[in-house]
Amino acid sequence: MINTELRNIPFSPPDIADGEIEEVIKAMKSGWVTTGPRTKEFEKKIADYVGTNRAVCLNSATASMELTLRILGIGPGDEVITSAYTYTASASIIEHVGAKIVLVDTAPDSYEMDYEKLADAITEKTKAIIPVDIAGKMCDYDTIYEVAESKKKLFKPNTELQSLFKRVIVMTDAAHAFGAIRKGKKCGQVADFTCFSFHAVKNLTTAEGGAVVWRNDRGLDDEWLYNQYMLYSLHGQSKDALAKTQKGAWEYDIVYPAYKCNMTDIMASMGLRQLDRYGTLLERRKEIIDIYDSAFLPLGTQSLQHYGEDFASSGHLYLLRIPEISEEKRNEIIIKMAEAGIACNVHYKPLPMFTAYKNLGFSIENYLNSYKQYVNEITLPLHTLLKDEDVLYVVEHLKRIID
């Protein structure tokens, strides 16, 4: 029997507990609110959690990805490949650095790139691939690396840093995937570079924010690379604000006319306490996904598989596809769910459907698998403030609407 009492179920509000609030207050009372000791502590704890030597915290995953491309020396005349089925940030950063965006369609009935088409897209100008760990599930990196190795004769490095890889570089948009695991390795240990988001709607939030980590086995000079991110994220200034506060240490150099995208201690203070309870947050997301799967999969719907024998996602999004419905019907369902107080979403409208990418010459007619994934996809509320009765309310109403 359907619960007729109208509920208000938002799509993805932040789960902020007293610990986060208290830590933010401590940061504000400390007199140090910009990049400082809490940001450095958060970086260390992220690296420890992921299992990498270093981590860099910035103000977004977008900044993390763009600065990585810039530090790698990728720019005009280069090509970078990413998925047509993603949020704009995965591709816009390629445009920002002046390289050419190359979009690859998804495989049939998949949210991941078609890896055969990925191989075909690699040219002598290709410098990087940006896979997307959509909904928090790590991509098939074994195949991605096989593709990159198979095309390594085409790779023509422009910089000493690029030459260390001897093939196209893999930089993952893992905005959704902090805490995901595949074949015994955490997200952040597999791609050459991995960029996370801590935006307000993400599993772990700092309100705004992001981080980048890199593999420990690529021969990279961790200290040099970390310092490059510091320079690029703070105007190219040779000393950060914390170092400049030391008595008599005012003087600094500007070694590069760079950017401004550092994380603040206020942001990091939230992240520190979020990280303390992140294991519990991931467990709750799995419980909600299990309820949804048990309710919807017997109806013949299709959802992204979040958990398997050798992988576990971060459970960031619940992507549900209803076979054989049109885009218009899908939109009607979302409206009816909203009338019941349930906020749903769509992940994602393929990039070639947006004006910006049409203006760059892309057409959805060349990405039909992505379009088929999109037309019947509904993303249901999935967050740790949901109670079981809220989840069942969502289930009851969606089952009634699609019956």
C-alpha positions in Angstrom: 0.0 0.0 0.0 1.3 3.4 -1.0 2.2 5.9 1.7 -0.1 8.8 0.8 1.6 11.3 3.2 3.6 13.7 1.0 7.3 13.7 1.8 10.0 16.1 0.8 12.9 14.0 -0.5 15.8 16.1 -2.0 18.1 14.6 -4.5 21.5 14.9 -2.7 21.8 17.2 0.3 25.2 17.3 2.2 25.4 15.1 5.3 26.9 17.6 7.8 27.3 16.4 11.4 28.2 18.2 14.6 31.8 17.2 14.2 32.2 19.1 10.9 30.5 22.2 12.4 32.7 22.1 15.4 35.8 21.7 13.3 34.8 24.7 11.1 34.3 26.8 14.2 37.7 25.8 15.5 39.3 26.8 12.2 37.6 30.2 12.2 38.6 30.8 15.8 42.2 29.8 15.0 42.8 32.9 13.0 43.8 30.8 10.0 41.1 30.3 7.5 42.9 30.1 4.1 45.3 27.4 3.0 47.2 26.3 6.1 47.7 23.5 8.6 44.3 21.9 8.2 44.6 21.7 4.5 48.0 20.1 4.8 46.6 17.6 7.3 43.7 16.8 5.0 46.1 16.2 2.1 48.1 13.7 4.2 45.0 11.9 5.3 43.7 11.6 1.8 47.0 10.2 0.6 46.9 7.7 3.5 43.3 6.7 2.8 43.9 6.2 -0.9 47.4 4.7 -0.6 49.5 7.2 -2.4 52.6 9.1 -1.4 51.1 12.5 -1.8 47.8 14.3 -2.4 47.1 17.9 -3.4 43.9 19.6 -2.3 42.4 22.3 -4.5 39.1 24.1 -4.9 37.5 21.6 -7.3 38.0 18.5 -9.3 37.9 20.7 -12.3 40.9 22.6 -11.2 42.7 19.4 -10.3 42.2 18.1 -13.8 43.1 21.3 -15.5 46.3 21.9 -13.5 47.3 18.3 -14.2 47.1 18.9 -17.9 49.0 22.1 -17.6 51.8 20.6 -15.5 52.0 17.8 -18.0 52.6 20.4 -20.7 49.5 19.5 -22.7 48.1 22.4 -24.8 47.7 23.7 -28.3 48.4 21.1 -31.0 47.6 18.2 -28.6 44.5 16.0 -28.4 42.9 14.6 -25.3 40.3 11.9 -25.3 37.3 11.6 -23.0 33.8 10.1 -22.9 30.8 11.7 -24.6 28.8 10.5 -21.6 30.0 12.7 -18.8 29.6 16.1 -17.1 31.1 19.0 -19.0 34.1 19.4 -16.7 35.7 16.2 -18.1 35.9 17.9 -21.5 35.9 21.7 -20.8 39.3 21.5 -19.1 40.8 20.2 -22.5 39.4 23.3 -24.1 40.8 25.5 -21.3 44.4 24.4 -22.0 44.0 24.8 -25.8 44.1 21.2 -26.7 41.5 19.5 -29.0 38.6 17.6 -27.4 38.1 14.1 -28.8 34.9 12.4 -27.6 34.4 8.7 -27.6 31.0 7.0 -27.6 30.0 4.5 -24.9 29.9 0.8 -25.6 26.4 -0.6 -26.2 24.4 -0.7 -23.0 27.3 0.7 -21.0 28.2 3.9 -19.3 31.9 3.4 -20.1 33.7 4.4 -23.2 33.8 1.9 -26.1 37.4 0.7 -25.7 37.7 -0.3 -29.3 36.7 3.2 -30.4 39.1 4.5 -27.8 41.9 2.7 -29.6 40.8 4.1 -33.0 40.7 7.6 -31.5 44.4 7.7 -30.5 46.7 9.5 -32.9 50.2 11.0 -32.8 48.7 14.1 -31.3 47.0 12.3 -28.4 48.6 13.1 -25.0 46.0 11.9 -22.5 42.9 9.8 -22.0 40.4 11.0 -19.4 38.2 8.0 -18.3 35.2 8.8 -16.1 34.4 6.7 -13.1 30.7 7.5 -13.4 28.4 7.0 -10.4 31.5 5.9 -8.4 32.3 2.7 -10.3 35.9 2.4 -11.5 36.4 1.8 -15.2 38.1 -1.2 -16.8 41.6 0.1 -16.4 43.2 -3.2 -17.5 41.7 -2.6 -20.9 42.5 1.1 -20.9 46.1 0.4 -20.3 46.2 -2.4 -22.9 44.8 0.2 -25.4 47.4 2.8 -24.4 50.3 0.2 -24.6 49.1 -1.0 -28.0 49.4 2.5 -29.4 52.6 3.6 -27.6 54.5 3.8 -30.9 52.3 6.8 -31.8 53.1 8.6 -28.6 55.2 11.7 -29.1 56.0 13.4 -25.8 56.5 17.1 -25.8 58.0 17.4 -22.3 60.4 15.5 -20.0 57.5 14.7 -17.7 55.4 13.2 -20.5 58.3 11.1 -21.7 58.4 9.2 -18.3 55.1 7.5 -19.3 56.2 6.2 -22.8 52.5 6.1 -23.8 49.4 8.2 -23.6 48.8 9.3 -20.0 45.7 8.2 -18.1 44.1 10.9 -16.0 40.8 9.9 -14.4 37.9 12.0 -13.7 37.0 10.3 -10.4 34.7 13.1 -9.2 32.3 10.4 -8.1 34.6 7.7 -7.0 36.5 8.5 -3.8 36.6 5.3 -1.9 35.9 2.9 -4.8 37.8 -0.3 -5.2 38.7 -2.5 -8.1 40.7 -5.7 -8.0 42.1 -4.9 -4.6 43.2 -1.4 -5.5 41.6 1.8 -4.4 40.6 4.5 -6.8 43.7 6.7 -6.9 46.1 3.8 -7.1 45.3 2.8 -10.7 45.3 5.7 -13.1 48.4 7.7 -13.6 46.6 10.7 -12.1 43.2 10.6 -10.3 41.1 13.7 -9.6 38.4 13.7 -6.9 35.6 16.1 -6.2 34.4 17.2 -2.7 31.6 19.3 -4.0 28.4 19.7 -1.9 26.6 16.8 -3.6 29.5 14.4 -3.3 29.8 11.5 -0.8 32.5 13.4 1.1 32.1 17.1 0.9 34.1 20.2 1.8 31.3 22.4 0.3 33.5 23.0 -2.7 36.8 21.3 -3.2 38.8 18.6 -4.9 42.1 16.7 -4.8 44.5 15.0 -7.1 46.7 12.0 -6.4 49.2 10.0 -8.6 50.6 6.5 -8.7 53.7 5.7 -6.7 55.3 3.5 -9.3 55.8 5.9 -12.3 59.2 7.3 -11.4 57.7 10.7 -10.6 59.5 13.1 -8.2 56.7 13.5 -5.6 58.2 16.5 -4.0 58.8 18.3 -7.3 55.3 17.4 -8.6 53.6 18.5 -5.3 55.4 21.9 -5.5 54.3 22.3 -9.1 50.7 22.0 -8.0 51.4 24.5 -5.3 52.9 27.0 -7.7 50.1 26.6 -10.4 47.3 26.9 -7.8 48.6 30.0 -6.1 49.7 32.5 -8.7 53.0 30.9 -9.3 54.1 32.3 -5.9 57.2 30.6 -4.5 55.9 30.7 -0.9 52.4 29.9 0.3 50.6 32.2 2.8 51.6 30.1 5.7 55.3 30.2 4.9 55.1 34.0 4.4 53.8 34.5 7.9 57.0 33.3 9.5 58.9 36.3 11.0 61.1 38.0 8.4 59.9 35.7 5.6 57.8 38.1 3.7 59.8 38.0 0.4 58.7 35.7 -2.3 59.1 35.2 -6.1 56.5 34.8 -8.8 58.0 32.1 -11.0 55.1 31.6 -13.3 52.0 33.7 -14.1 49.7 31.0 -12.8 46.2 30.5 -11.3 44.2 30.8 -8.1 42.5 27.6 -7.1 43.8 26.6 -3.6 41.7 24.9 -0.9 41.1 26.8 2.3 41.4 25.5 5.9 37.7 26.1 6.4 37.0 23.7 3.6 39.6 21.2 4.8 38.2 21.3 8.3 34.9 19.9 7.0 36.7 17.2 5.0 38.8 16.0 8.0 35.7 15.2 10.0 33.9 13.8 7.0 36.8 11.5 6.4 36.6 10.2 10.0 33.2 8.7 9.3 33.5 8.0 5.6 33.4 4.2 6.1 30.0 4.5 7.7 28.7 6.7 5.0 29.8 4.2 2.3 28.1 1.4 4.2 24.8 3.3 4.3 25.0 4.0 0.6 25.3 0.3 -0.1 22.3 -0.4 2.1 20.2 2.0 0.0 21.4 0.6 -3.3 20.6 -2.9 -2.1 17.0 -1.8 -1.3 16.6 -0.2 -4.8 18.1 -3.2 -6.6 15.8 -5.6 -4.8 12.8 -3.5 -5.7 13.5 -2.5 -9.3 15.6 -5.2 -10.9 12.8 -7.9 -10.8 10.7 -5.4 -12.9 13.1 -5.7 -15.8 14.7 -2.3 -15.3 18.5 -1.9 -15.5 20.8 -0.3 -13.0 24.5 0.3 -12.9 26.1 -2.7 -11.0 27.8 -1.1 -8.0 29.2 -4.2 -6.3 30.7 -7.4 -7.6 33.2 -10.1 -6.8 36.3 -7.9 -7.4 34.9 -4.4 -7.2 32.9 -2.0 -5.1 31.9 1.5 -6.1 31.6 4.5 -3.9 27.8 4.3 -4.4 27.6 7.9 -5.5 24.6 7.7 -7.9 21.8 5.2 -8.5 21.4 5.2 -12.3 18.2 3.4 -13.4 17.2 2.7 -17.0 13.6 1.8 -17.9 13.7 -0.2 -21.1 11.8 1.0 -24.2 10.6 4.3 -22.9 11.2 7.6 -24.8 13.0 10.7 -23.6 9.6 12.4 -23.3 8.2 9.5 -21.2 11.3 9.6 -19.0 10.8 13.3 -18.4 7.1 12.8 -17.5 8.1 10.2 -14.9 10.6 12.7 -13.3 7.8 15.3 -13.2 5.4 12.9 -11.5 8.0 11.9 -9.0 8.5 15.6 -8.2 4.8 16.0 -7.6 5.2 13.3 -5.0 8.0 15.3 -3.4 10.8 13.2 -4.8 13.7 15.0 -6.6 15.2 12.9 -9.4 17.9 13.7 -11.9 19.5 12.5 -15.1 23.1 11.5 -15.5 24.1 12.4 -18.1 22.9 14.3 -21.1 25.6 13.5 -23.5 28.0 16.4 -24.3 27.2 16.5 -28.0 23.6 17.5 -27.2 24.7 20.8 -25.6 25.1 24.1 -27.4 28.8 24.5 -26.5 29.8 21.1 -27.9 27.6 21.5 -31.0 29.5 24.8 -31.6 32.7 22.8 -31.4 31.4 20.5 -34.2 30.1 17.6 -32.3 26.8 15.9 -33.2 24.8 13.4 -31.2 24.3 11.4 -34.4 27.8 10.2 -34.0 27.3 9.0 -30.4 24.2 6.9 -30.6 25.1 4.5 -27.8 25.4 7.4 -25.4 22.1 8.7 -26.6 20.4 5.4 -25.9 21.9 5.4 -22.4 20.5 8.8 -21.8 16.9 8.7 -23.1 15.6 6.2 -20.6 17.8 7.0 -17.6 16.6 8.3 -14.3 18.8 9.0 -11.3 17.1 8.3 -8.0 17.8 10.1 -4.7 20.8 8.4 -3.0 22.3 10.0 0.1 23.0 9.2 3.7 20.3 11.4 5.1 17.7 9.0 3.6 15.9 6.8 6.1 14.6 3.4 5.1 11.1 4.7 5.0 12.2 7.5 2.6 13.8 4.9 0.3 10.6 2.7 0.4 8.6 5.8 -0.4 10.7 6.4 -3.5 10.3 2.8 -4.4 6.5 2.7 -4.0 5.9 5.8 -6.1 8.3 4.9 -8.9 6.8 1.4 -9.2 3.3 2.9 -9.3 4.3 5.4 -12.0 6.0 3.0 -14.3 3.5 0.2 -13.8 
